[in-house]
Amino acid sequence: MKIILRKIIFLILLLGIGLLIFSLTMSYYTDKEAAEELISGSYDIGKTEYYEREAELRTHKTTFMDLGAGISVSALVLLGFFIAKRIRKFSDLIQIMSINKTLIFILSNVIWLVLIPGTHFYHIFRRGRGDYPPFADSIGISIINQISLLLFYDTIEFIHRIDNDKKYNTNTNIH
């Protein structure tokens, strides 16, 4: 019995879309009036009390939304990869050739550049759905920290590759 990978990934995609649709039918809070009251009075109470009361009112909507979106995007990426590489069954995975170091270096930088607007969108989206309390007005710090950390790791990878090229006398044409 052949197991077709694309069908499995497609079913995983449907699962992710199903979770996402299910999350859209839920409300954010169990009691909307109490949540509005909490948000409007958030500057008058302590942070600990706000977070405790907010946790009591919050439903699992955002969890299902994040799971559904994450599973869907992952499945779409895998499905696109399998279609591009013409992979249909598990035995086809053995025939995949790895890419060279130059392409890895170029792709890692392109992906890092795509992560800049992606990180910005992620935090703006989370702010819009109410993941941050009204008194948390500094999401810019987390955006900059995440982007800077990714740049730092990309730089370390680049230095490591140059060092390995010199050590093992290989030529990857990246320096």
Backbone bond lengths (Angstrom), bond angles and torsions (degrees), N, CA, C in turn:
res aa  C-N    CA-C-N  psi(-1)  N-CA   C-N-CA  omega(-1)  CA-C   N-CA-C  phi
1 M - - - 1.452 - - 1.527 108.95 -
2 K 1.301 115.50 118.87 1.460 120.26 179.34 1.522 110.09 -83.34
3 I 1.301 115.03 133.83 1.455 119.83 175.43 1.524 107.30 -100.23
4 I 1.296 116.44 118.25 1.454 121.66 -178.14 1.531 109.02 -87.76
5 L 1.317 115.99 118.81 1.456 121.42 -176.97 1.525 112.79 -63.78
6 R 1.309 116.62 -41.05 1.467 118.98 -177.66 1.522 111.86 -61.44
7 K 1.318 116.42 -36.51 1.465 119.12 178.46 1.524 111.26 -67.69
8 I 1.326 115.85 -39.56 1.469 119.64 178.37 1.525 110.00 -63.62
9 I 1.326 116.01 -46.17 1.468 119.96 179.83 1.525 110.26 -64.58
10 F 1.322 117.42 -37.49 1.466 120.49 178.17 1.534 110.64 -64.16
11 L 1.322 116.87 -39.44 1.470 120.04 176.62 1.533 111.27 -65.44
12 I 1.335 116.39 -37.61 1.457 119.86 176.13 1.531 110.07 -65.46
13 L 1.324 116.60 -38.40 1.462 121.00 175.74 1.528 110.84 -60.85
14 L 1.320 116.80 -44.43 1.468 120.68 177.98 1.528 111.25 -62.84
15 L 1.334 116.91 -37.51 1.460 120.52 176.25 1.527 110.71 -61.28
16 G 1.325 116.73 -45.76 1.454 121.35 178.99 1.517 112.09 -62.44
17 I 1.324 116.46 -43.94 1.466 120.13 178.22 1.522 109.99 -64.55
18 G 1.335 116.91 -38.86 1.462 120.47 177.79 1.521 112.09 -61.91
19 L 1.339 116.96 -43.77 1.466 120.44 177.26 1.525 111.38 -63.38
20 L 1.323 115.60 -39.35 1.464 119.82 179.31 1.527 111.01 -65.30
21 I 1.317 117.23 -44.31 1.472 121.03 178.39 1.520 110.27 -65.12
22 F 1.330 116.58 -41.60 1.471 119.64 178.06 1.527 110.83 -60.11
23 S 1.352 116.59 -39.95 1.465 119.14 -179.81 1.523 111.72 -65.21
24 L 1.310 117.07 -30.86 1.464 120.13 -179.68 1.521 112.54 -71.31
25 T 1.330 117.61 -17.46 1.466 120.40 177.67 1.521 112.49 -85.49
26 M 1.331 117.08 -12.37 1.460 121.26 -177.66 1.530 110.25 -91.64
27 S 1.327 116.07 159.26 1.459 119.54 172.92 1.525 108.67 -97.54
28 Y 1.325 116.18 161.54 1.460 120.43 -178.48 1.528 112.19 -70.98
29 Y 1.334 115.98 -35.01 1.460 120.32 -174.25 1.529 110.64 -126.16
30 T 1.320 115.26 151.30 1.467 120.10 177.46 1.522 110.80 -71.20
31 D 1.302 117.47 -32.52 1.466 122.50 179.18 1.526 107.78 -131.86
32 K 1.320 116.35 103.43 1.456 121.10 -173.90 1.531 112.39 -64.19
33 E 1.326 117.23 -39.90 1.465 120.00 -179.41 1.529 111.40 -64.72
34 A 1.325 116.56 -43.23 1.470 120.44 178.68 1.530 110.53 -64.44
35 A 1.332 116.98 -36.13 1.465 120.50 178.96 1.524 111.01 -67.59
36 E 1.343 116.69 -42.67 1.463 120.01 177.63 1.525 111.04 -63.10
37 E 1.319 115.88 -39.13 1.461 121.09 177.72 1.532 110.69 -64.07
38 L 1.328 115.86 -41.84 1.461 120.49 178.81 1.527 110.94 -64.17
39 I 1.321 116.68 -45.49 1.467 120.61 -178.71 1.526 111.00 -64.87
40 S 1.320 117.23 -43.00 1.466 119.37 -179.42 1.526 112.05 -68.24
41 G 1.320 118.39 -28.74 1.457 121.51 178.94 1.509 114.11 -100.54
42 S 1.342 116.92 16.81 1.463 120.49 -174.61 1.521 113.42 -65.48
43 Y 1.333 118.24 -25.36 1.462 120.12 179.92 1.530 111.93 -80.68
44 D 1.326 116.54 -14.28 1.463 120.91 -176.87 1.529 113.48 -92.99
45 I 1.350 117.18 -11.39 1.465 120.52 -178.91 1.522 109.56 -118.17
46 G 1.306 116.12 166.46 1.462 120.54 179.44 1.526 111.77 -73.87
47 K 1.314 115.80 159.55 1.469 120.86 -178.60 1.522 111.67 -62.97
48 T 1.320 117.04 -41.43 1.464 120.85 -179.09 1.526 110.40 -61.71
49 E 1.311 116.18 -45.61 1.459 120.03 179.57 1.522 110.59 -64.84
50 Y 1.321 117.42 -40.10 1.470 120.75 178.51 1.533 110.48 -59.96
51 Y 1.334 116.78 -50.05 1.463 120.66 -177.67 1.533 111.81 -63.63
52 E 1.315 117.67 -37.76 1.471 120.46 178.50 1.530 110.66 -65.14
53 R 1.321 116.73 -47.85 1.471 120.39 -179.06 1.530 111.23 -67.22
54 E 1.326 116.03 -37.28 1.464 119.83 179.76 1.528 110.69 -66.81
55 A 1.329 117.50 -38.22 1.464 121.51 178.30 1.523 111.54 -65.19
56 E 1.320 117.06 -34.66 1.469 120.69 177.32 1.528 111.79 -67.90
57 L 1.320 116.90 -32.64 1.467 121.23 -176.32 1.528 113.21 -87.40
58 R 1.309 118.19 -25.14 1.466 121.75 -173.03 1.529 111.81 -73.69
59 T 1.343 115.68 141.45 1.468 121.67 174.82 1.532 108.94 -95.18
60 H 1.316 117.09 -173.40 1.465 122.04 179.51 1.521 112.10 -91.95
61 K 1.308 117.73 19.00 1.465 121.89 -178.17 1.529 111.74 -57.29
62 T 1.317 117.31 -50.22 1.469 119.57 -176.37 1.531 111.83 -66.94
63 T 1.328 116.97 -32.50 1.465 119.87 177.37 1.520 110.58 -64.44
64 F 1.340 116.88 -47.72 1.464 120.32 178.21 1.524 111.31 -65.55
65 M 1.329 116.59 -36.09 1.460 120.39 179.07 1.528 110.54 -64.77
66 D 1.329 117.06 -46.17 1.463 121.03 179.21 1.527 111.94 -65.79
67 L 1.331 116.82 -43.17 1.471 119.99 177.42 1.524 111.23 -61.40
68 G 1.316 116.60 -47.65 1.460 120.58 -179.48 1.512 112.41 -61.13
69 A 1.336 116.53 -45.58 1.462 119.71 179.88 1.525 110.84 -66.12
70 G 1.324 117.76 -43.50 1.462 121.06 -179.47 1.521 112.81 -63.72
71 I 1.328 116.05 -45.73 1.471 119.82 179.05 1.520 110.45 -64.99
72 S 1.328 117.51 -41.22 1.466 121.21 -179.71 1.525 111.75 -63.56
73 V 1.322 116.88 -47.26 1.462 120.37 -179.43 1.525 110.43 -64.73
74 S 1.319 117.66 -43.03 1.469 120.64 178.55 1.526 111.13 -61.20
75 A 1.317 116.51 -44.06 1.460 120.43 179.52 1.523 111.27 -65.20
76 L 1.336 117.45 -39.26 1.466 120.35 178.09 1.522 111.65 -63.78
77 V 1.340 116.70 -41.13 1.461 120.25 178.55 1.526 109.99 -64.22
78 L 1.333 117.24 -46.62 1.469 120.34 178.52 1.526 111.47 -62.95
79 L 1.311 116.88 -42.67 1.462 120.52 179.26 1.527 110.88 -62.21
80 G 1.327 116.83 -43.28 1.468 120.53 176.97 1.515 111.72 -62.17
81 F 1.336 116.81 -42.15 1.466 121.14 178.11 1.525 110.82 -63.38
82 F 1.330 116.66 -45.44 1.469 120.16 -179.40 1.519 111.81 -64.61
83 I 1.307 117.54 -36.86 1.472 120.18 177.98 1.523 109.95 -70.00
84 A 1.338 117.66 -43.82 1.465 121.29 -179.36 1.525 111.79 -63.60
85 K 1.322 117.46 -38.06 1.469 121.65 -178.73 1.535 112.90 -92.67
86 R 1.316 116.74 2.39 1.477 123.31 179.67 1.536 112.01 56.86
87 I 1.328 115.04 47.23 1.464 121.16 179.69 1.523 107.76 -96.83
88 R 1.337 116.63 124.82 1.455 121.20 -178.51 1.529 112.99 -118.45
89 K 1.322 117.92 -30.49 1.460 120.85 -177.97 1.523 109.54 -137.29
90 F 1.315 115.64 169.54 1.460 120.80 -175.60 1.524 112.69 -58.74
91 S 1.321 118.07 -35.80 1.469 120.25 -178.46 1.523 112.10 -66.83
92 D 1.335 117.71 -22.24 1.467 120.86 177.35 1.530 111.96 -69.18
93 L 1.327 117.38 -21.91 1.459 120.55 -179.17 1.528 112.28 -66.19
94 I 1.319 117.43 -26.10 1.464 121.85 -178.75 1.526 110.84 -68.11
95 Q 1.317 117.40 -28.27 1.455 122.02 -174.23 1.535 113.93 -85.23
96 I 1.318 118.22 0.12 1.462 120.92 -178.78 1.519 109.42 -72.75
97 M 1.319 116.01 129.28 1.458 121.77 177.75 1.532 108.76 -94.49
98 S 1.323 116.32 143.27 1.461 119.71 177.93 1.532 109.82 -77.57
99 I 1.332 115.08 156.65 1.462 119.25 -179.85 1.516 109.57 -88.62
100 N 1.334 116.43 162.05 1.463 119.48 -176.52 1.533 111.14 -79.66
101 K 1.321 116.11 169.73 1.465 122.09 -174.48 1.521 112.27 -64.82
102 T 1.317 117.15 -35.53 1.463 119.72 -179.64 1.512 110.72 -63.68
103 L 1.313 116.82 -44.21 1.455 120.48 179.08 1.529 111.32 -66.42
104 I 1.319 116.86 -37.55 1.473 120.25 176.10 1.523 109.85 -61.06
105 F 1.330 117.10 -44.29 1.460 120.84 179.83 1.529 111.14 -63.33
106 I 1.306 117.23 -44.73 1.471 120.84 -179.98 1.521 110.40 -64.97
107 L 1.320 117.50 -46.50 1.460 120.71 -179.09 1.528 112.22 -64.66
108 S 1.332 117.25 -37.38 1.466 118.37 179.83 1.524 110.87 -64.83
109 N 1.314 117.75 -35.72 1.461 120.36 177.54 1.528 112.18 -73.43
110 V 1.317 117.05 -38.90 1.472 119.95 177.15 1.525 110.11 -64.42
111 I 1.318 116.87 -42.95 1.464 120.58 179.08 1.524 110.07 -64.57
112 W 1.342 117.45 -38.73 1.457 119.74 177.10 1.526 110.45 -61.49
113 L 1.337 117.27 -41.42 1.466 120.32 179.06 1.529 111.47 -64.92
114 V 1.328 116.92 -35.26 1.468 120.52 177.74 1.529 110.33 -70.29
115 L 1.321 117.01 -30.20 1.462 120.60 -179.94 1.526 112.98 -68.37
116 I 1.321 117.80 -22.59 1.471 119.78 179.75 1.526 110.49 -62.34
117 P 1.341 119.74 -57.70 1.468 117.28 176.90 1.526 112.08 -68.81
118 G 1.325 117.65 -29.40 1.461 120.19 178.45 1.514 112.54 -63.74
119 T 1.324 116.95 -42.83 1.461 121.44 177.47 1.519 110.89 -64.87
120 H 1.328 115.62 -41.82 1.466 120.20 178.06 1.533 110.03 -60.94
121 F 1.327 116.61 -47.03 1.472 120.36 179.38 1.523 110.93 -61.89
122 Y 1.326 117.15 -42.03 1.467 121.85 -178.78 1.529 111.24 -58.23
123 H 1.312 116.79 -48.07 1.462 119.60 -178.06 1.527 111.86 -71.95
124 I 1.316 118.20 -36.55 1.464 120.97 176.58 1.530 109.62 -65.49
125 F 1.329 116.83 -40.92 1.467 121.05 177.96 1.528 110.54 -61.97
126 R 1.334 116.09 -45.75 1.474 119.46 179.44 1.521 111.65 -64.81
127 R 1.312 117.68 -36.32 1.466 120.11 176.97 1.524 110.01 -65.72
128 G 1.319 116.49 -40.13 1.460 120.92 -179.03 1.518 113.50 -66.15
129 R 1.307 117.50 -31.34 1.466 119.02 -179.84 1.520 112.85 -90.61
130 G 1.326 116.80 2.02 1.459 120.50 172.96 1.508 115.69 91.96
131 D 1.321 118.48 20.57 1.466 120.22 178.85 1.519 112.61 -72.21
132 Y 1.323 116.92 -23.74 1.459 120.78 179.00 1.530 108.35 -107.55
133 P 1.323 117.01 137.88 1.469 119.32 178.44 1.532 110.88 -69.98
134 P 1.330 117.34 161.25 1.470 119.94 -178.03 1.526 113.81 -59.20
135 F 1.325 117.88 -29.94 1.460 119.47 -178.36 1.517 112.92 -82.09
136 A 1.328 118.32 -5.52 1.470 122.03 177.63 1.524 107.90 -90.99
137 D 1.322 116.16 84.39 1.456 120.97 -173.24 1.526 113.64 -98.02
138 S 1.315 118.51 14.39 1.459 119.84 -174.23 1.527 111.83 -124.51
139 I 1.330 117.87 55.29 1.468 118.93 176.44 1.519 111.05 -74.15
140 G 1.321 117.10 -13.78 1.462 120.27 176.33 1.521 112.10 -59.67
141 I 1.322 116.69 -32.70 1.465 120.66 179.30 1.527 110.26 -62.88
142 S 1.322 117.22 -44.99 1.471 118.96 -179.64 1.524 111.45 -68.77
143 I 1.329 118.00 -33.20 1.465 120.27 177.26 1.527 110.06 -64.16
144 I 1.324 117.12 -49.88 1.463 121.29 -179.02 1.526 111.21 -64.39
145 N 1.334 117.41 -41.64 1.467 120.34 179.37 1.514 111.55 -61.15
146 Q 1.318 117.37 -44.00 1.461 120.37 -177.94 1.528 110.76 -65.90
147 I 1.316 118.05 -44.39 1.458 121.29 -179.56 1.529 110.59 -66.22
148 S 1.330 117.10 -42.39 1.473 120.74 179.62 1.520 111.39 -64.27
149 L 1.320 117.25 -39.46 1.457 121.27 179.11 1.528 110.53 -63.28
150 L 1.332 116.95 -41.94 1.458 119.99 178.77 1.531 111.03 -64.87
151 L 1.328 117.24 -40.67 1.465 120.52 177.21 1.529 110.37 -63.46
152 F 1.325 117.46 -40.98 1.455 121.70 178.69 1.528 110.75 -59.28
153 Y 1.336 117.53 -47.78 1.465 120.70 -179.84 1.521 111.86 -65.78
154 D 1.331 117.45 -35.37 1.456 120.63 177.85 1.533 110.09 -66.04
155 T 1.317 117.48 -39.45 1.463 121.77 177.99 1.527 110.73 -65.35
156 I 1.319 117.07 -43.00 1.471 121.02 177.91 1.532 110.19 -61.32
157 E 1.325 116.60 -41.88 1.470 119.80 178.36 1.520 110.78 -61.82
158 F 1.325 117.53 -42.49 1.456 121.95 -179.90 1.531 110.75 -61.89
159 I 1.334 116.78 -46.34 1.465 121.01 179.48 1.533 110.35 -62.85
160 H 1.330 116.29 -41.23 1.468 120.79 178.83 1.531 110.96 -62.02
161 R 1.320 117.47 -41.38 1.466 120.39 179.94 1.526 111.38 -66.03
162 I 1.331 117.65 -41.75 1.463 120.29 177.96 1.525 110.39 -63.44
163 D 1.336 116.70 -42.46 1.458 121.34 179.01 1.526 110.65 -61.85
164 N 1.329 117.60 -43.09 1.465 120.62 178.81 1.519 111.27 -66.38
165 D 1.336 117.66 -36.38 1.459 120.04 178.08 1.529 111.19 -62.64
166 K 1.344 116.45 -41.42 1.464 120.15 179.11 1.521 111.02 -69.86
167 K 1.335 116.33 -40.62 1.459 121.17 -177.07 1.533 111.64 -66.28
168 Y 1.337 116.75 -42.96 1.458 120.65 -175.71 1.520 112.75 -101.48
169 N 1.334 116.45 6.65 1.447 122.52 175.55 1.526 112.97 57.71
170 T 1.304 117.05 43.95 1.453 121.05 176.96 1.523 108.52 -105.88
171 N 1.299 115.79 158.94 1.459 120.56 -179.09 1.527 108.94 -122.69
172 T 1.330 116.90 110.79 1.461 120.24 179.54 1.522 112.26 -109.34
173 N 1.329 117.24 1.52 1.465 121.98 178.62 1.517 113.97 56.91
174 I 1.340 117.50 36.83 1.454 118.59 177.17 1.526 111.66 -111.46
175 H 1.313 118.95 2.27 1.472 119.86 178.35 1.501 111.13 -130.69
